[in-house]
Amino acid sequence: MAKKLWKNVTEDEKMKMKQFVINNPPNTPLTPEYAASYLGVSTATLQKMRCEDTNGIAFFKPSHRCVVYYKRDLDEYLTYEPAYHSTAQYA
């Protein structure tokens, strides 16, 4: 069975995935779909972050086609707030 495209995942399904992540311990391994629902972003955004953002979310690749996130890394990403000294740095 083919994976469901992220754009076809309903808001109810995304909320259930997010609740699953919330209810589990920090060492829980998560698929990109669960990680995306927890963070409130798309799976494409996570993919772009993996490819381009060197200060992004830590992830693990146990095989060529498999990406795993851990809840602890998602929580760390959500609580990290960079310190800006001017609005020019923010841009």
TIROFI-246466 format. One record per residue: residue number from 1; x, y, z of N, C-alpha, C in turn. Coordinates in steps of 0.05 Angstrom, whole numbers, always signed. Layout:
REM TIROFI-246466
<pos=NUM; n_xx=X; n_yy=Y; n_zz=Z; ca_xx=X; ca_yy=Y; ca_zz=Z; c_xx=X; c_yy=Y; c_zz=Z>;
...
REM end
This chain:
REM TIROFI-246466
<pos=1; n_xx=+17; n_yy=-24; n_zz=+0; ca_xx=+0; ca_yy=+0; ca_zz=+0; c_xx=+18; c_yy=+25; c_zz=+0>;
<pos=2; n_xx=+12; n_yy=+44; n_zz=-17; ca_xx=+27; ca_yy=+68; ca_zz=-20; c_xx=+22; c_yy=+87; c_zz=+4>;
<pos=3; n_xx=+42; n_yy=+102; n_zz=+11; ca_xx=+39; ca_yy=+122; ca_zz=+32; c_xx=+19; c_yy=+143; c_zz=+23>;
<pos=4; n_xx=+4; n_yy=+153; n_zz=+42; ca_xx=-15; ca_yy=+175; ca_zz=+37; c_xx=+1; c_yy=+201; c_zz=+34>;
<pos=5; n_xx=-5; n_yy=+217; n_zz=+14; ca_xx=+8; ca_yy=+242; ca_zz=+10; c_xx=+0; c_yy=+261; c_zz=+34>;
<pos=6; n_xx=+19; n_yy=+277; n_zz=+43; ca_xx=+14; ca_yy=+294; ca_zz=+66; c_xx=-10; c_yy=+313; c_zz=+61>;
<pos=7; n_xx=-13; n_yy=+322; n_zz=+37; ca_xx=-35; ca_yy=+340; ca_zz=+31; c_xx=-62; c_yy=+326; c_zz=+33>;
<pos=8; n_xx=-62; n_yy=+300; n_zz=+33; ca_xx=-87; ca_yy=+285; ca_zz=+35; c_xx=-93; c_yy=+275; c_zz=+64>;
<pos=9; n_xx=-75; n_yy=+281; n_zz=+82; ca_xx=-79; ca_yy=+274; ca_zz=+110; c_xx=-98; c_yy=+295; c_zz=+122>;
<pos=10; n_xx=-119; n_yy=+286; n_zz=+135; ca_xx=-139; ca_yy=+304; ca_zz=+146; c_xx=-129; c_yy=+317; c_zz=+171>;
<pos=11; n_xx=-141; n_yy=+340; n_zz=+179; ca_xx=-133; ca_yy=+353; ca_zz=+203; c_xx=-138; c_yy=+336; c_zz=+228>;
<pos=12; n_xx=-159; n_yy=+319; n_zz=+227; ca_xx=-165; ca_yy=+301; ca_zz=+249; c_xx=-143; c_yy=+280; c_zz=+251>;
<pos=13; n_xx=-133; n_yy=+270; n_zz=+229; ca_xx=-111; ca_yy=+250; ca_zz=+230; c_xx=-86; c_yy=+263; c_zz=+240>;
<pos=14; n_xx=-81; n_yy=+288; n_zz=+232; ca_xx=-57; ca_yy=+302; ca_zz=+242; c_xx=-59; c_yy=+307; c_zz=+272>;
<pos=15; n_xx=-82; n_yy=+314; n_zz=+282; ca_xx=-86; ca_yy=+318; ca_zz=+311; c_xx=-82; c_yy=+292; c_zz=+326>;
<pos=16; n_xx=-91; n_yy=+269; n_zz=+316; ca_xx=-87; ca_yy=+243; ca_zz=+329; c_xx=-57; c_yy=+236; c_zz=+329>;
<pos=17; n_xx=-43; n_yy=+242; n_zz=+308; ca_xx=-14; ca_yy=+237; ca_zz=+308; c_xx=+0; c_yy=+254; c_zz=+328>;
<pos=18; n_xx=-8; n_yy=+280; n_zz=+329; ca_xx=+4; ca_yy=+298; ca_zz=+348; c_xx=-1; c_yy=+289; c_zz=+377>;
<pos=19; n_xx=-25; n_yy=+280; n_zz=+383; ca_xx=-32; ca_yy=+271; ca_zz=+409; c_xx=-16; c_yy=+246; c_zz=+416>;
<pos=20; n_xx=-11; n_yy=+228; n_zz=+397; ca_xx=+6; ca_yy=+205; ca_zz=+401; c_xx=+33; c_yy=+213; c_zz=+411>;
<pos=21; n_xx=+45; n_yy=+233; n_zz=+397; ca_xx=+72; ca_yy=+242; ca_zz=+404; c_xx=+72; c_yy=+254; c_zz=+432>;
<pos=22; n_xx=+52; n_yy=+271; n_zz=+437; ca_xx=+51; ca_yy=+284; ca_zz=+464; c_xx=+50; c_yy=+263; c_zz=+486>;
<pos=23; n_xx=+35; n_yy=+242; n_zz=+482; ca_xx=+31; ca_yy=+222; ca_zz=+503; c_xx=+53; c_yy=+202; c_zz=+506>;
<pos=24; n_xx=+75; n_yy=+204; n_zz=+491; ca_xx=+96; ca_yy=+185; ca_zz=+492; c_xx=+122; c_yy=+197; c_zz=+503>;
<pos=25; n_xx=+140; n_yy=+180; n_zz=+514; ca_xx=+165; ca_yy=+190; ca_zz=+526; c_xx=+184; c_yy=+201; c_zz=+506>;
<pos=26; n_xx=+204; n_yy=+216; n_zz=+516; ca_xx=+223; ca_yy=+230; ca_zz=+498; c_xx=+239; c_yy=+212; c_zz=+480>;
<pos=27; n_xx=+243; n_yy=+186; n_zz=+487; ca_xx=+259; ca_yy=+169; ca_zz=+470; c_xx=+243; c_yy=+154; c_zz=+449>;
<pos=28; n_xx=+218; n_yy=+163; n_zz=+444; ca_xx=+201; ca_yy=+151; ca_zz=+424; c_xx=+211; c_yy=+157; c_zz=+396>;
<pos=29; n_xx=+216; n_yy=+137; n_zz=+379; ca_xx=+223; ca_yy=+142; ca_zz=+351; c_xx=+198; c_yy=+149; c_zz=+335>;
<pos=30; n_xx=+200; n_yy=+168; n_zz=+317; ca_xx=+177; ca_yy=+177; ca_zz=+302; c_xx=+183; c_yy=+179; c_zz=+272>;
<pos=31; n_xx=+163; n_yy=+173; n_zz=+256; ca_xx=+166; ca_yy=+177; ca_zz=+227; c_xx=+164; c_yy=+207; c_zz=+221>;
<pos=32; n_xx=+172; n_yy=+215; n_zz=+197; ca_xx=+170; ca_yy=+243; ca_zz=+190; c_xx=+141; c_yy=+254; c_zz=+192>;
<pos=33; n_xx=+121; n_yy=+236; n_zz=+186; ca_xx=+93; ca_yy=+245; ca_zz=+187; c_xx=+85; c_yy=+252; c_zz=+216>;
<pos=34; n_xx=+93; n_yy=+236; n_zz=+235; ca_xx=+87; ca_yy=+241; ca_zz=+263; c_xx=+102; c_yy=+266; c_zz=+273>;
<pos=35; n_xx=+127; n_yy=+268; n_zz=+264; ca_xx=+143; ca_yy=+292; ca_zz=+272; c_xx=+131; c_yy=+317; c_zz=+260>;
<pos=36; n_xx=+123; n_yy=+316; n_zz=+235; ca_xx=+111; ca_yy=+339; ca_zz=+223; c_xx=+85; c_yy=+348; c_zz=+237>;
<pos=37; n_xx=+69; n_yy=+328; n_zz=+244; ca_xx=+43; ca_yy=+335; ca_zz=+257; c_xx=+49; c_yy=+348; c_zz=+285>;
<pos=38; n_xx=+69; n_yy=+338; n_zz=+299; ca_xx=+76; ca_yy=+349; ca_zz=+325; c_xx=+86; c_yy=+377; c_zz=+323>;
<pos=39; n_xx=+102; n_yy=+383; n_zz=+302; ca_xx=+114; ca_yy=+409; ca_zz=+299; c_xx=+95; c_yy=+429; c_zz=+285>;
<pos=40; n_xx=+74; n_yy=+418; n_zz=+271; ca_xx=+56; ca_yy=+435; ca_zz=+257; c_xx=+67; c_yy=+445; c_zz=+230>;
<pos=41; n_xx=+83; n_yy=+428; n_zz=+218; ca_xx=+95; ca_yy=+434; ca_zz=+192; c_xx=+89; c_yy=+411; c_zz=+172>;
<pos=42; n_xx=+95; n_yy=+414; n_zz=+148; ca_xx=+91; ca_yy=+393; ca_zz=+128; c_xx=+115; c_yy=+374; c_zz=+128>;
<pos=43; n_xx=+111; n_yy=+351; n_zz=+116; ca_xx=+133; ca_yy=+332; ca_zz=+113; c_xx=+154; c_yy=+343; c_zz=+94>;
<pos=44; n_xx=+145; n_yy=+359; n_zz=+74; ca_xx=+163; ca_yy=+372; ca_zz=+55; c_xx=+181; c_yy=+392; c_zz=+70>;
<pos=45; n_xx=+170; n_yy=+406; n_zz=+89; ca_xx=+186; ca_yy=+425; ca_zz=+105; c_xx=+208; c_yy=+410; c_zz=+120>;
<pos=46; n_xx=+201; n_yy=+387; n_zz=+132; ca_xx=+221; ca_yy=+371; ca_zz=+146; c_xx=+243; c_yy=+361; c_zz=+127>;
<pos=47; n_xx=+234; n_yy=+353; n_zz=+104; ca_xx=+254; ca_yy=+344; ca_zz=+84; c_xx=+273; c_yy=+366; c_zz=+76>;
<pos=48; n_xx=+262; n_yy=+390; n_zz=+72; ca_xx=+279; ca_yy=+413; ca_zz=+65; c_xx=+298; c_yy=+419; c_zz=+87>;
<pos=49; n_xx=+288; n_yy=+418; n_zz=+112; ca_xx=+305; ca_yy=+423; ca_zz=+135; c_xx=+328; c_yy=+403; c_zz=+136>;
<pos=50; n_xx=+322; n_yy=+378; n_zz=+130; ca_xx=+343; ca_yy=+357; ca_zz=+131; c_xx=+365; c_yy=+363; c_zz=+110>;
<pos=51; n_xx=+357; n_yy=+374; n_zz=+88; ca_xx=+376; ca_yy=+379; ca_zz=+66; c_xx=+391; c_yy=+405; c_zz=+68>;
<pos=52; n_xx=+378; n_yy=+425; n_zz=+79; ca_xx=+389; ca_yy=+452; ca_zz=+78; c_xx=+396; c_yy=+465; c_zz=+105>;
<pos=53; n_xx=+383; n_yy=+457; n_zz=+126; ca_xx=+387; ca_yy=+471; ca_zz=+152; c_xx=+407; c_yy=+456; c_zz=+170>;
<pos=54; n_xx=+431; n_yy=+467; n_zz=+171; ca_xx=+452; ca_yy=+454; ca_zz=+187; c_xx=+446; c_yy=+456; c_zz=+217>;
<pos=55; n_xx=+429; n_yy=+474; n_zz=+226; ca_xx=+422; ca_yy=+477; ca_zz=+254; c_xx=+394; c_yy=+466; c_zz=+259>;
<pos=56; n_xx=+385; n_yy=+449; n_zz=+242; ca_xx=+357; ca_yy=+438; ca_zz=+243; c_xx=+354; c_yy=+416; c_zz=+264>;
<pos=57; n_xx=+334; n_yy=+401; n_zz=+260; ca_xx=+327; ca_yy=+379; ca_zz=+279; c_xx=+344; c_yy=+355; c_zz=+273>;
<pos=58; n_xx=+355; n_yy=+343; n_zz=+295; ca_xx=+370; ca_yy=+319; ca_zz=+292; c_xx=+352; c_yy=+296; c_zz=+282>;
<pos=59; n_xx=+363; n_yy=+279; n_zz=+265; ca_xx=+348; ca_yy=+256; ca_zz=+255; c_xx=+367; c_yy=+233; c_zz=+252>;
<pos=60; n_xx=+356; n_yy=+209; n_zz=+248; ca_xx=+371; ca_yy=+185; ca_zz=+245; c_xx=+362; c_yy=+171; c_zz=+220>;
<pos=61; n_xx=+381; n_yy=+160; n_zz=+205; ca_xx=+374; ca_yy=+145; ca_zz=+180; c_xx=+384; c_yy=+116; c_zz=+183>;
<pos=62; n_xx=+367; n_yy=+99; n_zz=+193; ca_xx=+375; ca_yy=+71; ca_zz=+197; c_xx=+379; c_yy=+56; c_zz=+170>;
<pos=63; n_xx=+367; n_yy=+66; n_zz=+149; ca_xx=+371; ca_yy=+55; ca_zz=+122; c_xx=+369; c_yy=+77; c_zz=+102>;
<pos=64; n_xx=+374; n_yy=+70; n_zz=+77; ca_xx=+374; ca_yy=+90; ca_zz=+55; c_xx=+347; c_yy=+106; c_zz=+53>;
<pos=65; n_xx=+325; n_yy=+92; n_zz=+57; ca_xx=+299; ca_yy=+105; ca_zz=+52; c_xx=+283; c_yy=+111; c_zz=+78>;
<pos=66; n_xx=+295; n_yy=+107; n_zz=+100; ca_xx=+282; ca_yy=+110; ca_zz=+126; c_xx=+293; c_yy=+133; c_zz=+142>;
<pos=67; n_xx=+276; n_yy=+151; n_zz=+151; ca_xx=+284; ca_yy=+173; ca_zz=+169; c_xx=+269; c_yy=+171; c_zz=+195>;
<pos=68; n_xx=+283; n_yy=+174; n_zz=+217; ca_xx=+271; ca_yy=+172; ca_zz=+243; c_xx=+278; c_yy=+197; c_zz=+259>;
<pos=69; n_xx=+258; n_yy=+208; n_zz=+272; ca_xx=+263; ca_yy=+230; ca_zz=+291; c_xx=+257; c_yy=+219; c_zz=+319>;
<pos=70; n_xx=+268; n_yy=+232; n_zz=+339; ca_xx=+262; ca_yy=+225; ca_zz=+367; c_xx=+248; c_yy=+249; c_zz=+379>;
<pos=71; n_xx=+228; n_yy=+243; n_zz=+396; ca_xx=+212; ca_yy=+264; ca_zz=+408; c_xx=+230; c_yy=+284; c_zz=+423>;
<pos=72; n_xx=+251; n_yy=+274; n_zz=+437; ca_xx=+268; ca_yy=+292; ca_zz=+452; c_xx=+281; c_yy=+313; c_zz=+434>;
<pos=73; n_xx=+288; n_yy=+305; n_zz=+409; ca_xx=+300; ca_yy=+324; ca_zz=+391; c_xx=+280; c_yy=+344; c_zz=+381>;
<pos=74; n_xx=+255; n_yy=+336; n_zz=+377; ca_xx=+234; ca_yy=+354; ca_zz=+369; c_xx=+229; c_yy=+374; c_zz=+391>;
<pos=75; n_xx=+228; n_yy=+365; n_zz=+416; ca_xx=+223; ca_yy=+383; ca_zz=+439; c_xx=+246; c_yy=+403; c_zz=+441>;
<pos=76; n_xx=+270; n_yy=+393; n_zz=+437; ca_xx=+294; ca_yy=+411; ca_zz=+439; c_xx=+292; c_yy=+433; c_zz=+417>;
<pos=77; n_xx=+284; n_yy=+425; n_zz=+393; ca_xx=+281; ca_yy=+444; ca_zz=+371; c_xx=+259; c_yy=+465; c_zz=+378>;
<pos=78; n_xx=+237; n_yy=+456; n_zz=+390; ca_xx=+215; ca_yy=+474; ca_zz=+396; c_xx=+223; c_yy=+494; c_zz=+418>;
<pos=79; n_xx=+240; n_yy=+486; n_zz=+436; ca_xx=+247; ca_yy=+504; ca_zz=+458; c_xx=+271; c_yy=+521; c_zz=+453>;
<pos=80; n_xx=+286; n_yy=+516; n_zz=+431; ca_xx=+309; ca_yy=+531; ca_zz=+424; c_xx=+301; c_yy=+558; c_zz=+412>;
<pos=81; n_xx=+311; n_yy=+579; n_zz=+424; ca_xx=+305; ca_yy=+606; ca_zz=+414; c_xx=+332; c_yy=+620; c_zz=+409>;
<pos=82; n_xx=+338; n_yy=+625; n_zz=+384; ca_xx=+364; ca_yy=+639; ca_zz=+379; c_xx=+363; c_yy=+668; c_zz=+389>;
<pos=83; n_xx=+385; n_yy=+677; n_zz=+398; ca_xx=+387; ca_yy=+705; ca_zz=+408; c_xx=+396; c_yy=+723; c_zz=+384>;
<pos=84; n_xx=+380; n_yy=+742; n_zz=+378; ca_xx=+386; ca_yy=+762; ca_zz=+357; c_xx=+393; c_yy=+788; c_zz=+371>;
<pos=85; n_xx=+412; n_yy=+801; n_zz=+359; ca_xx=+421; ca_yy=+827; ca_zz=+370; c_xx=+411; c_yy=+850; c_zz=+353>;
<pos=86; n_xx=+400; n_yy=+845; n_zz=+330; ca_xx=+388; ca_yy=+866; ca_zz=+313; c_xx=+369; c_yy=+853; c_zz=+293>;
<pos=87; n_xx=+351; n_yy=+868; n_zz=+282; ca_xx=+332; ca_yy=+857; ca_zz=+263; c_xx=+346; c_yy=+848; c_zz=+237>;
<pos=88; n_xx=+370; n_yy=+859; n_zz=+231; ca_xx=+385; ca_yy=+851; ca_zz=+208; c_xx=+394; c_yy=+822; c_zz=+210>;
<pos=89; n_xx=+399; n_yy=+813; n_zz=+234; ca_xx=+407; ca_yy=+785; ca_zz=+238; c_xx=+383; c_yy=+766; c_zz=+234>;
<pos=90; n_xx=+359; n_yy=+776; n_zz=+240; ca_xx=+335; ca_yy=+760; ca_zz=+238; c_xx=+329; c_yy=+753; c_zz=+209>;
<pos=91; n_xx=+335; n_yy=+771; n_zz=+191; ca_xx=+328; ca_yy=+767; ca_zz=+163; c_xx=+347; c_yy=+748; c_zz=+151>;
REM end
